[in-house]
């Protein structure tokens, strides 16, 4: 399973890169707005720190606007994957990007048939939002299971990128279902590493080590 970081904060990306397990980064307009810098500058900076795929989202809504932005993003770096919303216009853009060899991450996916459409348009990644479905009283992880089954049935090469991850449990369940990628907020990445028994055990070892005789 590939680990992407879901952030536009460069200090978080540097810290996660130091763990040696960072395969890529996803951003969205809300995350970039919080970072408070121009979107293009953020993507350039991220590409310097993480050498994997970096998702940058289009901000237009029409086919022409989105395709223009997709070409601009793709020309910035071969690392850039263009994030496109799962709308009719968006799918047309995905189809054109596929024909031009531009990699895409189709975002805001909330149903299995939406994911099937995105794969047929040639999406490189599909981003189902599990946390936001949970928020609405639906099981987000059931969607991952359905998409994996459908993609497997037809050997569709689109990678399932689990988004809107809110807890370590989301990551565990996504991994059990064989999701290709999890995009993880920095806070959740830190929670995953932590376990109270690890801390307790380490404290006991360090205490006992004090009574080991010196050579
Ligand atoms: C990732 O690509 C998504 O933009 C992100 O995971 C959304 O997460 P949220 O639902 O916590 O905002």
Boltz pocket constraint, residues with backbone or C-beta under 6 A from the ligand:
constraints:
  - pocket:
      binder: B
      contacts: [[A, 6], [A, 26], [A, 27], [A, 28], [A, 107], [A, 127], [A, 129], [A, 131], [A, 132], [A, 162], [A, 163], [A, 164], [A, 165], [A, 183]]
      max_distance: 6.0
